[in-house]
Amino acid sequence: MKVVAGSASLGLGRELGRVLKASVVDVAFEKHPGGFPDGEKYVRLLDPVRGEHVVLVQSTHPADKLVELFLLQDAIAEEGAKKVSLVIPYFGYGRQDKRFESGEPVSARAIARRLQVQADDVLTVSGHDPRILTFFDIPARDVSGIPALARHFEGQAMDLVLAPDDNAERFARELGERLGLEWDFLEKKRIDSFTVQVTPKELDAKGRNVVIVDDVISTGTTIATAAKLLREQGTKRVVAACVHGVFAANALQRLQACDEVVATDTLLSPATKVSVAPEIAAAL
Ligand code: R5P
């Protein structure tokens, strides 16, 4: 088994190689220093993969990482790998997993259909909805990134785990159960990308240490709004936790409303504090 990591997942790829005791293939991402002047992507495998079971790891965000992934898949096929297990730590476009309005695509399905062309099986991490797996015609599984977050909080004096909305309830339940903590969820209504309404709820949050957990933090609006509400209720410490830290549009600044922000390494950011490599390795 050999690991090939795209440029969105180099750290996780290295960690996965270490956990799996598999070598990590050296990849060049530029043909010339500075890359192509027009911004097109380039990859070249610098180690052989002929006859190997290749674990190809790449998050598909931002979108040019998706192009890079297509190129890596093709290079691996050209070099004669025996089998390709595609690991997509963060499945970009996963939130458009249905047509919300007429005229829209099912973006997650459009991407899944193309990725499966040069893969034997696929593994996602805390995919936005289990429905995404059904878009693949090859064996597809999802592993949870919540156990990795739980490792971060072990030994910390947290009191309550909260989801910012009912969609994230399952993440709060899983984290709460792993840490042996009480868990609950808030009611959220999204107005637009930067505005959400979180309904105040009777919570025993005063003077307590609270983790707010979601699968994805994008603009940080959801969690920052929930954190503000908790502050008003006299919460002592508010920690924001997510599997996928997209952190778009100055999200980390918005999240200064929290005492700490924690994310896994499905995407690299200043908040990356834990790795999902053990979960991926166990599933492989
Ligand atoms: C939504 O369905 C996701 O689970 C997150 O709640 C959402 O992506 C968070 O977005 P933002 O950080 O922009 O509020």
py3Dmol code that shows the C-alpha trace and the ligand (Angstrom):
import py3Dmol

protein = """\
ATOM      1  CA  MET A   1       0.000   0.000   0.000  1.00  0.00           C
ATOM      2  CA  LYS A   2       1.237   3.519  -0.863  1.00  0.00           C
ATOM      3  CA  VAL A   3      -0.229   6.909  -0.011  1.00  0.00           C
ATOM      4  CA  VAL A   4      -0.519   9.701  -2.574  1.00  0.00           C
ATOM      5  CA  ALA A   5      -1.567  13.048  -1.124  1.00  0.00           C
ATOM      6  CA  GLY A   6      -2.793  16.020  -3.099  1.00  0.00           C
ATOM      7  CA  SER A   7      -1.649  19.492  -2.129  1.00  0.00           C
ATOM      8  CA  ALA A   8      -4.833  20.084  -0.063  1.00  0.00           C
ATOM      9  CA  SER A   9      -4.031  17.104   2.155  1.00  0.00           C
ATOM     10  CA  LEU A  10      -0.249  16.882   2.468  1.00  0.00           C
ATOM     11  CA  GLY A  11      -0.173  16.896   6.280  1.00  0.00           C
ATOM     12  CA  LEU A  12      -2.945  14.357   6.615  1.00  0.00           C
ATOM     13  CA  GLY A  13      -1.324  12.214   3.902  1.00  0.00           C
ATOM     14  CA  ARG A  14       1.964  12.143   5.823  1.00  0.00           C
ATOM     15  CA  GLU A  15       0.155  11.283   9.047  1.00  0.00           C
ATOM     16  CA  LEU A  16      -1.813   8.570   7.286  1.00  0.00           C
ATOM     17  CA  GLY A  17       1.404   7.087   5.900  1.00  0.00           C
ATOM     18  CA  ARG A  18       2.829   7.029   9.431  1.00  0.00           C
ATOM     19  CA  VAL A  19      -0.247   5.355  10.938  1.00  0.00           C
ATOM     20  CA  LEU A  20      -0.575   2.848   8.078  1.00  0.00           C
ATOM     21  CA  LYS A  21       3.193   2.248   7.955  1.00  0.00           C
ATOM     22  CA  ALA A  22       2.934   2.894   4.213  1.00  0.00           C
ATOM     23  CA  SER A  23       5.289   4.979   2.123  1.00  0.00           C
ATOM     24  CA  VAL A  24       4.093   8.359   0.911  1.00  0.00           C
ATOM     25  CA  VAL A  25       4.708   8.960  -2.774  1.00  0.00           C
ATOM     26  CA  ASP A  26       6.645  12.087  -3.623  1.00  0.00           C
ATOM     27  CA  VAL A  27       4.616  14.343  -5.924  1.00  0.00           C
ATOM     28  CA  ALA A  28       5.670  17.457  -7.825  1.00  0.00           C
ATOM     29  CA  PHE A  29       2.950  20.087  -8.112  1.00  0.00           C
ATOM     30  CA  GLU A  30       4.804  22.509 -10.370  1.00  0.00           C
ATOM     31  CA  LYS A  31       6.490  21.915 -13.706  1.00  0.00           C
ATOM     32  CA  HIS A  32       8.351  25.203 -13.442  1.00  0.00           C
ATOM     33  CA  PRO A  33       9.045  27.228 -10.301  1.00  0.00           C
ATOM     34  CA  GLY A  34       5.999  29.408  -9.695  1.00  0.00           C
ATOM     35  CA  GLY A  35       3.682  27.112 -11.659  1.00  0.00           C
ATOM     36  CA  PHE A  36       2.029  27.742 -15.013  1.00  0.00           C
ATOM     37  CA  PRO A  37       1.514  31.450 -15.727  1.00  0.00           C
ATOM     38  CA  ASP A  38      -2.173  30.835 -16.490  1.00  0.00           C
ATOM     39  CA  GLY A  39      -2.738  29.102 -13.145  1.00  0.00           C
ATOM     40  CA  GLU A  40      -3.403  25.629 -14.595  1.00  0.00           C
ATOM     41  CA  LYS A  41      -2.568  22.701 -12.303  1.00  0.00           C
ATOM     42  CA  TYR A  42       0.226  20.178 -12.760  1.00  0.00           C
ATOM     43  CA  VAL A  43       1.129  16.949 -10.989  1.00  0.00           C
ATOM     44  CA  ARG A  44       3.837  14.368 -11.459  1.00  0.00           C
ATOM     45  CA  LEU A  45       4.366  11.214  -9.414  1.00  0.00           C
ATOM     46  CA  LEU A  46       8.053  10.950  -8.546  1.00  0.00           C
ATOM     47  CA  ASP A  47       7.902   7.400  -7.085  1.00  0.00           C
ATOM     48  CA  PRO A  48       6.541   4.236  -8.749  1.00  0.00           C
ATOM     49  CA  VAL A  49       3.030   2.967  -7.968  1.00  0.00           C
ATOM     50  CA  ARG A  50       2.859   0.101 -10.481  1.00  0.00           C
ATOM     51  CA  GLY A  51       0.973  -2.872  -9.036  1.00  0.00           C
ATOM     52  CA  GLU A  52       0.330  -1.015  -5.768  1.00  0.00           C
ATOM     53  CA  HIS A  53      -2.843  -0.424  -3.787  1.00  0.00           C
ATOM     54  CA  VAL A  54      -2.791   3.388  -3.707  1.00  0.00           C
ATOM     55  CA  VAL A  55      -4.593   5.418  -1.065  1.00  0.00           C
ATOM     56  CA  LEU A  56      -5.201   8.767  -2.745  1.00  0.00           C
ATOM     57  CA  VAL A  57      -6.004  11.549  -0.270  1.00  0.00           C
ATOM     58  CA  GLN A  58      -7.296  14.940  -1.309  1.00  0.00           C
ATOM     59  CA  SER A  59      -9.884  17.354   0.029  1.00  0.00           C
ATOM     60  CA  THR A  60     -11.875  18.963  -2.766  1.00  0.00           C
ATOM     61  CA  HIS A  61     -11.781  22.532  -1.513  1.00  0.00           C
ATOM     62  CA  PRO A  62     -11.122  25.039  -2.959  1.00  0.00           C
ATOM     63  CA  ALA A  63     -12.324  23.915  -6.373  1.00  0.00           C
ATOM     64  CA  ASP A  64      -8.887  23.869  -8.031  1.00  0.00           C
ATOM     65  CA  LYS A  65      -7.988  21.008  -5.649  1.00  0.00           C
ATOM     66  CA  LEU A  66     -10.683  19.043  -7.440  1.00  0.00           C
ATOM     67  CA  VAL A  67      -8.901  19.573 -10.752  1.00  0.00           C
ATOM     68  CA  GLU A  68      -5.669  18.458  -9.109  1.00  0.00           C
ATOM     69  CA  LEU A  69      -7.433  15.340  -7.847  1.00  0.00           C
ATOM     70  CA  PHE A  70      -8.605  14.456 -11.372  1.00  0.00           C
ATOM     71  CA  LEU A  71      -5.006  14.837 -12.577  1.00  0.00           C
ATOM     72  CA  LEU A  72      -3.655  12.653  -9.760  1.00  0.00           C
ATOM     73  CA  GLN A  73      -6.225   9.953 -10.526  1.00  0.00           C
ATOM     74  CA  ASP A  74      -5.155   9.948 -14.157  1.00  0.00           C
ATOM     75  CA  ALA A  75      -1.437   9.869 -13.327  1.00  0.00           C
ATOM     76  CA  ILE A  76      -1.956   6.950 -10.932  1.00  0.00           C
ATOM     77  CA  ALA A  77      -3.897   5.021 -13.601  1.00  0.00           C
ATOM     78  CA  GLU A  78      -1.211   5.781 -16.199  1.00  0.00           C
ATOM     79  CA  GLU A  79       1.474   4.473 -13.844  1.00  0.00           C
ATOM     80  CA  GLY A  80      -0.367   1.144 -13.476  1.00  0.00           C
ATOM     81  CA  ALA A  81      -1.588   1.044  -9.868  1.00  0.00           C
ATOM     82  CA  LYS A  82      -3.507  -2.123  -8.996  1.00  0.00           C
ATOM     83  CA  LYS A  83      -6.205  -0.456  -6.905  1.00  0.00           C
ATOM     84  CA  VAL A  84      -7.103   3.103  -5.888  1.00  0.00           C
ATOM     85  CA  SER A  85      -8.883   3.896  -2.642  1.00  0.00           C
ATOM     86  CA  LEU A  86      -9.968   7.494  -2.816  1.00  0.00           C
ATOM     87  CA  VAL A  87     -10.057   9.317   0.521  1.00  0.00           C
ATOM     88  CA  ILE A  88     -11.863  12.674   0.434  1.00  0.00           C
ATOM     89  CA  PRO A  89     -11.337  14.197   3.898  1.00  0.00           C
ATOM     90  CA  TYR A  90     -13.461  17.257   3.121  1.00  0.00           C
ATOM     91  CA  PHE A  91     -15.958  16.799   0.314  1.00  0.00           C
ATOM     92  CA  GLY A  92     -16.364  20.301  -1.114  1.00  0.00           C
ATOM     93  CA  TYR A  93     -19.799  21.016  -2.621  1.00  0.00           C
ATOM     94  CA  GLY A  94     -21.245  18.399  -0.261  1.00  0.00           C
ATOM     95  CA  ARG A  95     -23.761  20.860   1.133  1.00  0.00           C
ATOM     96  CA  GLN A  96     -25.553  21.066  -2.247  1.00  0.00           C
ATOM     97  CA  ASP A  97     -26.673  17.454  -1.903  1.00  0.00           C
ATOM     98  CA  LYS A  98     -30.130  18.092  -3.336  1.00  0.00           C
ATOM     99  CA  ARG A  99     -31.938  20.539  -5.583  1.00  0.00           C
ATOM    100  CA  PHE A 100     -33.163  23.265  -3.276  1.00  0.00           C
ATOM    101  CA  GLU A 101     -34.689  25.180  -6.212  1.00  0.00           C
ATOM    102  CA  SER A 102     -35.547  24.280  -9.786  1.00  0.00           C
ATOM    103  CA  GLY A 103     -32.731  24.815 -12.246  1.00  0.00           C
ATOM    104  CA  GLU A 104     -30.051  23.854  -9.719  1.00  0.00           C
ATOM    105  CA  PRO A 105     -27.695  20.882 -10.011  1.00  0.00           C
ATOM    106  CA  VAL A 106     -27.140  18.279  -7.335  1.00  0.00           C
ATOM    107  CA  SER A 107     -23.533  19.450  -7.054  1.00  0.00           C
ATOM    108  CA  ALA A 108     -22.354  16.673  -4.738  1.00  0.00           C
ATOM    109  CA  ARG A 109     -23.714  14.066  -7.172  1.00  0.00           C
ATOM    110  CA  ALA A 110     -22.116  15.785 -10.191  1.00  0.00           C
ATOM    111  CA  ILE A 111     -18.726  15.571  -8.485  1.00  0.00           C
ATOM    112  CA  ALA A 112     -19.167  12.021  -7.164  1.00  0.00           C
ATOM    113  CA  ARG A 113     -20.047  10.744 -10.649  1.00  0.00           C
ATOM    114  CA  ARG A 114     -16.838  12.112 -12.087  1.00  0.00           C
ATOM    115  CA  LEU A 115     -14.539  11.112  -9.240  1.00  0.00           C
ATOM    116  CA  GLN A 116     -15.640   7.481  -9.303  1.00  0.00           C
ATOM    117  CA  VAL A 117     -14.437   7.018 -12.893  1.00  0.00           C
ATOM    118  CA  GLN A 118     -10.841   6.383 -11.780  1.00  0.00           C
ATOM    119  CA  ALA A 119     -11.306   4.926  -8.275  1.00  0.00           C
ATOM    120  CA  ASP A 120     -12.169   1.503  -6.862  1.00  0.00           C
ATOM    121  CA  ASP A 121     -13.680   2.687  -3.587  1.00  0.00           C
ATOM    122  CA  VAL A 122     -14.172   5.913  -1.703  1.00  0.00           C
ATOM    123  CA  LEU A 123     -14.042   7.100   1.881  1.00  0.00           C
ATOM    124  CA  THR A 124     -15.335  10.454   3.114  1.00  0.00           C
ATOM    125  CA  VAL A 125     -14.988  12.011   6.567  1.00  0.00           C
ATOM    126  CA  SER A 126     -18.077  13.409   8.300  1.00  0.00           C
ATOM    127  CA  GLY A 127     -19.814  13.973   4.981  1.00  0.00           C
ATOM    128  CA  HIS A 128     -22.507  16.609   5.232  1.00  0.00           C
ATOM    129  CA  ASP A 129     -25.278  14.061   4.653  1.00  0.00           C
ATOM    130  CA  PRO A 130     -25.205  10.244   4.367  1.00  0.00           C
ATOM    131  CA  ARG A 131     -27.057  10.749   1.045  1.00  0.00           C
ATOM    132  CA  ILE A 132     -23.734  11.749  -0.582  1.00  0.00           C
ATOM    133  CA  LEU A 133     -22.519   8.146  -0.388  1.00  0.00           C
ATOM    134  CA  THR A 134     -25.449   7.016  -2.549  1.00  0.00           C
ATOM    135  CA  PHE A 135     -24.197   9.216  -5.393  1.00  0.00           C
ATOM    136  CA  PHE A 136     -21.256   6.862  -5.937  1.00  0.00           C
ATOM    137  CA  ASP A 137     -21.686   3.622  -7.908  1.00  0.00           C
ATOM    138  CA  ILE A 138     -18.490   2.228  -6.336  1.00  0.00           C
ATOM    139  CA  PRO A 139     -18.287   1.113  -2.672  1.00  0.00           C
ATOM    140  CA  ALA A 140     -18.457   4.295  -0.582  1.00  0.00           C
ATOM    141  CA  ARG A 141     -18.173   4.742   3.172  1.00  0.00           C
ATOM    142  CA  ASP A 142     -17.989   7.597   5.619  1.00  0.00           C
ATOM    143  CA  VAL A 143     -16.027   7.781   8.863  1.00  0.00           C
ATOM    144  CA  SER A 144     -16.766  10.242  11.603  1.00  0.00           C
ATOM    145  CA  GLY A 145     -14.276  12.967  12.459  1.00  0.00           C
ATOM    146  CA  ILE A 146     -15.888  13.463  15.870  1.00  0.00           C
ATOM    147  CA  PRO A 147     -13.660  10.892  17.687  1.00  0.00           C
ATOM    148  CA  ALA A 148     -10.661  13.030  16.665  1.00  0.00           C
ATOM    149  CA  LEU A 149     -12.296  16.101  18.224  1.00  0.00           C
ATOM    150  CA  ALA A 150     -13.078  14.053  21.325  1.00  0.00           C
ATOM    151  CA  ARG A 151      -9.354  13.279  21.699  1.00  0.00           C
ATOM    152  CA  HIS A 152      -8.708  17.024  21.859  1.00  0.00           C
ATOM    153  CA  PHE A 153     -11.200  17.546  24.696  1.00  0.00           C
ATOM    154  CA  GLU A 154     -10.242  14.518  26.795  1.00  0.00           C
ATOM    155  CA  GLY A 155      -9.018  15.688  30.179  1.00  0.00           C
ATOM    156  CA  GLN A 156     -10.403  19.221  29.676  1.00  0.00           C
ATOM    157  CA  ALA A 157     -13.018  20.439  32.108  1.00  0.00           C
ATOM    158  CA  MET A 158     -15.902  20.924  29.677  1.00  0.00           C
ATOM    159  CA  ASP A 159     -19.500  20.687  30.913  1.00  0.00           C
ATOM    160  CA  LEU A 160     -21.872  20.781  27.951  1.00  0.00           C
ATOM    161  CA  VAL A 161     -21.772  20.026  24.209  1.00  0.00           C
ATOM    162  CA  LEU A 162     -24.082  22.050  22.020  1.00  0.00           C
ATOM    163  CA  ALA A 163     -25.006  21.899  18.333  1.00  0.00           C
ATOM    164  CA  PRO A 164     -25.859  25.272  16.757  1.00  0.00           C
ATOM    165  CA  ASP A 165     -28.842  23.753  14.890  1.00  0.00           C
ATOM    166  CA  ASP A 166     -30.866  20.565  14.628  1.00  0.00           C
ATOM    167  CA  ASN A 167     -28.851  19.395  11.587  1.00  0.00           C
ATOM    168  CA  ALA A 168     -25.769  19.245  13.772  1.00  0.00           C
ATOM    169  CA  GLU A 169     -27.565  17.461  16.616  1.00  0.00           C
ATOM    170  CA  ARG A 170     -25.948  14.127  15.684  1.00  0.00           C
ATOM    171  CA  PHE A 171     -22.469  15.664  16.053  1.00  0.00           C
ATOM    172  CA  ALA A 172     -23.275  17.063  19.511  1.00  0.00           C
ATOM    173  CA  ARG A 173     -24.732  13.726  20.565  1.00  0.00           C
ATOM    174  CA  GLU A 174     -21.668  11.788  19.360  1.00  0.00           C
ATOM    175  CA  LEU A 175     -19.190  14.176  20.974  1.00  0.00           C
ATOM    176  CA  GLY A 176     -21.225  14.409  24.185  1.00  0.00           C
ATOM    177  CA  GLU A 177     -21.503  10.622  24.473  1.00  0.00           C
ATOM    178  CA  ARG A 178     -17.788  10.136  23.833  1.00  0.00           C
ATOM    179  CA  LEU A 179     -16.863  12.679  26.494  1.00  0.00           C
ATOM    180  CA  GLY A 180     -19.583  11.578  28.907  1.00  0.00           C
ATOM    181  CA  LEU A 181     -21.116  15.078  28.827  1.00  0.00           C
ATOM    182  CA  GLU A 182     -24.626  16.395  28.577  1.00  0.00           C
ATOM    183  CA  TRP A 183     -25.522  17.582  25.048  1.00  0.00           C
ATOM    184  CA  ASP A 184     -28.245  19.687  23.430  1.00  0.00           C
ATOM    185  CA  PHE A 185     -28.941  21.704  20.284  1.00  0.00           C
ATOM    186  CA  LEU A 186     -30.155  25.195  19.389  1.00  0.00           C
ATOM    187  CA  GLU A 187     -32.676  26.332  16.784  1.00  0.00           C
ATOM    188  CA  LYS A 188     -31.132  28.208  13.858  1.00  0.00           C
ATOM    189  CA  LYS A 189     -32.698  30.005  10.917  1.00  0.00           C
ATOM    190  CA  ARG A 190     -30.383  31.105   8.114  1.00  0.00           C
ATOM    191  CA  ILE A 191     -31.290  34.455   6.571  1.00  0.00           C
ATOM    192  CA  ASP A 192     -28.275  34.726   4.222  1.00  0.00           C
ATOM    193  CA  SER A 193     -24.599  33.718   4.138  1.00  0.00           C
ATOM    194  CA  PHE A 194     -23.671  36.186   6.884  1.00  0.00           C
ATOM    195  CA  THR A 195     -26.874  36.328   8.900  1.00  0.00           C
ATOM    196  CA  VAL A 196     -28.434  33.611  11.028  1.00  0.00           C
ATOM    197  CA  GLN A 197     -30.989  33.788  13.809  1.00  0.00           C
ATOM    198  CA  VAL A 198     -30.412  31.506  16.760  1.00  0.00           C
ATOM    199  CA  THR A 199     -33.446  31.173  18.995  1.00  0.00           C
ATOM    200  CA  PRO A 200     -32.698  31.631  22.698  1.00  0.00           C
ATOM    201  CA  LYS A 201     -33.380  28.446  24.624  1.00  0.00           C
ATOM    202  CA  GLU A 202     -33.514  27.602  28.309  1.00  0.00           C
ATOM    203  CA  LEU A 203     -30.081  26.099  28.838  1.00  0.00           C
ATOM    204  CA  ASP A 204     -28.165  25.401  31.990  1.00  0.00           C
ATOM    205  CA  ALA A 205     -25.127  27.204  30.554  1.00  0.00           C
ATOM    206  CA  LYS A 206     -24.415  29.838  33.234  1.00  0.00           C
ATOM    207  CA  GLY A 207     -20.902  29.548  34.620  1.00  0.00           C
ATOM    208  CA  ARG A 208     -20.247  26.415  32.565  1.00  0.00           C
ATOM    209  CA  ASN A 209     -17.707  25.461  29.899  1.00  0.00           C
ATOM    210  CA  VAL A 210     -19.442  24.782  26.603  1.00  0.00           C
ATOM    211  CA  VAL A 211     -18.274  23.220  23.320  1.00  0.00           C
ATOM    212  CA  ILE A 212     -20.306  24.247  20.259  1.00  0.00           C
ATOM    213  CA  VAL A 213     -19.773  21.615  17.571  1.00  0.00           C
ATOM    214  CA  ASP A 214     -20.654  21.518  13.865  1.00  0.00           C
ATOM    215  CA  ASP A 215     -19.452  19.502  10.885  1.00  0.00           C
ATOM    216  CA  VAL A 216     -18.339  22.568   8.901  1.00  0.00           C
ATOM    217  CA  ILE A 217     -17.430  26.104   9.903  1.00  0.00           C
ATOM    218  CA  SER A 218     -17.537  28.269   6.805  1.00  0.00           C
ATOM    219  CA  THR A 219     -18.024  31.979   7.534  1.00  0.00           C
ATOM    220  CA  GLY A 220     -18.262  31.261  11.269  1.00  0.00           C
ATOM    221  CA  THR A 221     -21.580  33.146  11.386  1.00  0.00           C
ATOM    222  CA  THR A 222     -23.508  30.202  12.810  1.00  0.00           C
ATOM    223  CA  ILE A 223     -21.137  29.484  15.675  1.00  0.00           C
ATOM    224  CA  ALA A 224     -20.318  33.140  16.414  1.00  0.00           C
ATOM    225  CA  THR A 225     -24.058  33.868  16.755  1.00  0.00           C
ATOM    226  CA  ALA A 226     -24.529  30.888  19.063  1.00  0.00           C
ATOM    227  CA  ALA A 227     -21.460  31.908  21.089  1.00  0.00           C
ATOM    228  CA  LYS A 228     -22.859  35.422  21.553  1.00  0.00           C
ATOM    229  CA  LEU A 229     -26.107  33.956  22.841  1.00  0.00           C
ATOM    230  CA  LEU A 230     -24.215  31.765  25.311  1.00  0.00           C
ATOM    231  CA  ARG A 231     -22.152  34.718  26.526  1.00  0.00           C
ATOM    232  CA  GLU A 232     -25.404  36.583  27.219  1.00  0.00           C
ATOM    233  CA  GLN A 233     -26.496  33.611  29.303  1.00  0.00           C
ATOM    234  CA  GLY A 234     -23.325  33.851  31.392  1.00  0.00           C
ATOM    235  CA  THR A 235     -21.377  30.898  29.956  1.00  0.00           C
ATOM    236  CA  LYS A 236     -17.830  30.765  31.344  1.00  0.00           C
ATOM    237  CA  ARG A 237     -15.844  29.291  28.448  1.00  0.00           C
ATOM    238  CA  VAL A 238     -17.054  28.828  24.848  1.00  0.00           C
ATOM    239  CA  VAL A 239     -15.050  26.585  22.509  1.00  0.00           C
ATOM    240  CA  ALA A 240     -15.947  26.232  18.821  1.00  0.00           C
ATOM    241  CA  ALA A 241     -15.219  22.798  17.348  1.00  0.00           C
ATOM    242  CA  CYS A 242     -15.657  21.469  13.829  1.00  0.00           C
ATOM    243  CA  VAL A 243     -14.439  18.606  11.720  1.00  0.00           C
ATOM    244  CA  HIS A 244     -13.934  20.787   8.634  1.00  0.00           C
ATOM    245  CA  GLY A 245     -12.517  24.269   9.141  1.00  0.00           C
ATOM    246  CA  VAL A 246     -13.231  26.054   5.858  1.00  0.00           C
ATOM    247  CA  PHE A 247     -12.931  29.463   7.558  1.00  0.00           C
ATOM    248  CA  ALA A 248     -14.060  31.625   4.636  1.00  0.00           C
ATOM    249  CA  ALA A 249     -14.421  35.405   4.622  1.00  0.00           C
ATOM    250  CA  ASN A 250     -12.525  36.258   7.831  1.00  0.00           C
ATOM    251  CA  ALA A 251     -14.265  33.531   9.808  1.00  0.00           C
ATOM    252  CA  LEU A 252     -11.486  33.275  12.396  1.00  0.00           C
ATOM    253  CA  GLN A 253     -11.892  36.958  13.176  1.00  0.00           C
ATOM    254  CA  ARG A 254     -15.643  36.451  13.581  1.00  0.00           C
ATOM    255  CA  LEU A 255     -14.909  33.537  15.907  1.00  0.00           C
ATOM    256  CA  GLN A 256     -12.987  35.711  18.325  1.00  0.00           C
ATOM    257  CA  ALA A 257     -16.306  35.561  20.183  1.00  0.00           C
ATOM    258  CA  CYS A 258     -15.039  32.096  21.267  1.00  0.00           C
ATOM    259  CA  ASP A 259     -12.240  31.301  23.706  1.00  0.00           C
ATOM    260  CA  GLU A 260     -10.808  28.642  21.403  1.00  0.00           C
ATOM    261  CA  VAL A 261     -11.435  27.235  17.921  1.00  0.00           C
ATOM    262  CA  VAL A 262     -10.604  23.592  17.203  1.00  0.00           C
ATOM    263  CA  ALA A 263     -10.660  21.798  13.838  1.00  0.00           C
ATOM    264  CA  THR A 264      -9.290  18.549  12.446  1.00  0.00           C
ATOM    265  CA  ASP A 265      -6.793  18.208   9.605  1.00  0.00           C
ATOM    266  CA  THR A 266      -9.349  17.478   6.864  1.00  0.00           C
ATOM    267  CA  LEU A 267      -8.490  21.072   5.933  1.00  0.00           C
ATOM    268  CA  LEU A 268      -5.389  22.844   7.188  1.00  0.00           C
ATOM    269  CA  SER A 269      -5.835  26.092   9.133  1.00  0.00           C
ATOM    270  CA  PRO A 270      -4.477  27.789  12.261  1.00  0.00           C
ATOM    271  CA  ALA A 271      -7.267  25.947  14.150  1.00  0.00           C
ATOM    272  CA  THR A 272      -6.110  22.463  13.077  1.00  0.00           C
ATOM    273  CA  LYS A 273      -5.284  20.687  16.335  1.00  0.00           C
ATOM    274  CA  VAL A 274      -6.160  17.022  15.778  1.00  0.00           C
ATOM    275  CA  SER A 275      -5.802  14.457  13.019  1.00  0.00           C
ATOM    276  CA  VAL A 276      -8.439  12.156  11.561  1.00  0.00           C
ATOM    277  CA  ALA A 277      -5.683   9.831  10.287  1.00  0.00           C
ATOM    278  CA  PRO A 278      -6.414   7.122  12.930  1.00  0.00           C
ATOM    279  CA  GLU A 279     -10.092   7.001  11.898  1.00  0.00           C
ATOM    280  CA  ILE A 280      -9.231   6.833   8.173  1.00  0.00           C
ATOM    281  CA  ALA A 281      -6.545   4.194   8.736  1.00  0.00           C
ATOM    282  CA  ALA A 282      -8.921   2.032  10.799  1.00  0.00           C
ATOM    283  CA  ALA A 283     -11.547   2.209   8.039  1.00  0.00           C
ATOM    284  CA  LEU A 284      -9.043   1.285   5.333  1.00  0.00           C
TER     285      LEU A 284
END
"""
ligand_1 = """\
14
R5P
C -24.633 23.745 7.386
O -25.448 22.993 6.951
C -23.380 23.322 8.069
O -23.558 22.207 8.875
C -22.827 24.461 8.892
O -23.747 24.754 9.933
C -22.624 25.675 8.046
O -21.889 25.381 6.906
C -21.931 26.754 8.829
O -21.774 27.866 8.009
P -21.241 29.235 8.581
O -19.991 28.971 9.333
O -21.014 30.065 7.336
O -22.325 29.828 9.421
"""
view = py3Dmol.view(width=600, height=400)
view.addModel(protein, "pdb")
view.setStyle({"model": 0}, {"cartoon": {"style": "trace"}})
view.addModel(ligand_1, "xyz")
view.setStyle({"model": 1}, {"stick": {}})
view.zoomTo()
view.show()
